[in-house]
Structures are given as structure tokens and as C-alpha cells.
Amino acid sequence: MEIVVIPVTPFAQNCSLIWDTSTMKGAFVDPGGEIEKLIKAASDNQVNIEKIILTHGHLDHVGGTVALAAHYKVPIIGPHVGDKFWLDALGQQSQMFGFPPAAPFEPNQWLNHKDSIELGELTLDVLHCPGHTPGHVALVERSSNQVIVGDIIFSGSIGRTDFPQGNHQQLIDSIKENILTLPENMVIYPGHGPTTTVGHEKATNPYVSGQWG
């Protein structure tokens, strides 16, 4: 699986353009905004967009979803239905964060733990990881040893849990049970900041490493 990370919005949210190199079928994960930039990235890489995939319902991750899905005429996949209330409240989120107005929407498909998403000849395994939000999911592509985690875990940090229905202990449990059990050399693509690896976070992340967590 090829990945190009494209930071968007004033929150520097990492939208991921992903694709299967054998078929050039691809998807955007968490298109938070700046859709012209995203469309150009897909065109520059000659990727045929087949779907939009969402890790969770926060505005900086989903703000460009409806326009991008309409542009490509593709379905919206995810997150878990636990984040429906966030998608229903996109208008209020726009005001809260000072973003352009965003209308509520519902995806074509909600995701559940251990679902799989086909993308060309790739398979993305879905891990439900609540805590940052109740419906947050991670996407594991095992053949290329990569995982897209949204705001579950970052390089040296973890997602905030002070938003409505956030839960710190639930997030810690999700990370330890679902993310840190992945192969140590698996590359982690967070929703903000640089990439990291499972092994590096296990060894050094002060929130979840064996030394501190």
C-alpha cells in the first residue's frame, strides 16, 4: 500500500491518500478540508479514487468528506456508529472550531471491529479503538506493515479525551490491546504529526510504554 500524507486545515490534520499499486485503486482517509489540494494529489499520483474512509467524526478529519465524495461519486465508509453524534453535530463543530460551515451527513457504511475494507488487491483490517471518540477506528494494512490510527496515538503522545464521550482509560486500553499488539516494526500514520512505529511507541511513549504506562 502506497501512502501520501497531505496535511490539511489549520489543525494540520494528516489526510492520507492510499492506493494499491497493482490496480491504482485508492481512497482518501480523513479528508478534513482543502479538497482542491487533495484532488490534485490524487491526479498527480494517477490514483483512481474509489471511496472515502473515516477514522472518526471530528470536523478536522471529515470536513471535506461530502464535497470530495460528490466530486468522485464514491461511497463514504466509516467510522463506527458510536461517532454518529459527532457527524450529526458538524454544524456546531464548525462554530466551535472556527471552520467553514459543514452540514451533517451519514456514511454509506458504518464500520465494526474486525471488519475489512477491500481496496484493489489490498485489505484494510478495521480495529475499533474507542477513547478519543466512542466510534474511532484504526485501519491496518498487513501486507505493507502499516496502520492508520487517526487520533488514537501520536509520536510520543495520545489523543485527547476531554471532548464529549471521551474516556482516558478506554483510550489507554484500546491502544494497549489493539495498537501495541501489532508487529513492532509496523509503521503508524497518526492524524497529526510525524509517522512512528509500534515498537518506538511501546518503548518511549510516556502514556503507554512499559516504563510508565
SULFEN-V33606 format. One record per helix or strand of 2 or more residues. SS is the DSSP state (2 for helix, 1 for strand). FROM is the first residue (numbers start at 1). TO is the last residue. Records with the same first field share a line. If there is no record, write none. Layout:
# SULFEN-V33606
SS: FROM-TO, FROM-TO
This chain:
# SULFEN-V33606
1: 2-8, 13-19, 25-29, 48-53, 75-77, 116-119, 122-128, 137-141, 146-150, 153-154, 157-158, 187-190, 196-197
2: 35-44, 59-62, 65-72, 81-88, 90-97, 168-179, 198-204
